[in-house]
């Protein structure tokens, strides 16, 4: 399973893992990896899958700029594609300009 997750989701996963480790007192790496996988699945399956439908941009501020930052291989291009797809599905127009260097 692969997915792009944001800071809030990552913090929630870490919080859940810390709570379980404090309670269950894991024995080793194998058990910790199992807990990590379980909590990732729990957090991602609990999340609403149609959140983008309620997303709206402020009409009085244009153009809208979304800055995507990350190291190589973390899914920036995938995330940009998902954003474009969601904008299109909600009837918004999108023009994306990608620049690797500022």
N, C-alpha and C positions, 0 to 999 in steps of 0.2 A: 504494500500500500504506500503510495506517495501522495503528498499534498503540500500546498503552500499554506503556512499558518502565520498569523501575525503575532505581535508582541503579547497582546492580551491572552490569546489562546495558549501561547508558550508558557506564560506566567501561570495560567490556570492548570496546565498539565504538571508543571513543577510543583505547584502548591499541593495538588492531589497526591503526587508521588511522595512528597515530604511527609504528608499526613499518614499515608499508608506505611511508610518505612518506620516512622516513629511508633506507630501502633503495632505493626506486624514484626518488626525487628528482622529484616531480611537477612539471609545467611550468606549470600554471595552474589557475584556478578550475574549468574544465570537467573536467579530469582529477581534481581533488580531489573534486568532486561525484560522479564516477563511482566513485571508491574508496569514498566514504562509502556510496553505494547498495549496492555489492557487499558491504561488510563488514556492513551492517545485515542484508542477506539472509542472509549466512553465519551470523551470530550467532543470528538468529531461527529459522533452519531447523535449526540444530544443537541447539536447546533442546528438552527433552522437553515434549511437548504435554499430557501427562496428569499433571503434577506435583501438581495439586490432590488427586488420589486418595490421596496419602500424608499429606496435611495433617491434623493433629489438634489439637484444643484441649485444654489441660490441664483435667482434670475437677475439680480442687480449687480453681480460681479462676473465680468467676462474679460478675457478668456479664462477658462478654468485650467489650471495646471496641476497635474499629478506627478510628483517626483518619486521615482522608484529607485532605491539605492540598495546595493548589496554586493557582496563579493562574488567572484565567478562561481557559477554552478548552483546558486541558491534558488533559481526559478523566477528571476525578474522578467524574462521574456514570456514565460508561461503566464505569469500574473498579469502582464500587460494584455496578452491575448484574452484572458478571462474578463478583464475590465472592458475591453472593446466589445466582446460578445454580450456582456450584460448591458452595456449602453445601448447596443443595437436592439436587444430584446425589449428594452423599455422605451423604444422610440426616439432615443437621443442620437444625435449625430456625433461622431467622434473622428478626429483627425489626430493621429499619433505621430509624433516626431521623436525619433530615438537618437540620442546623442550619448556616446560613451565618455566623452570628456567635456568638462565645462570650461 
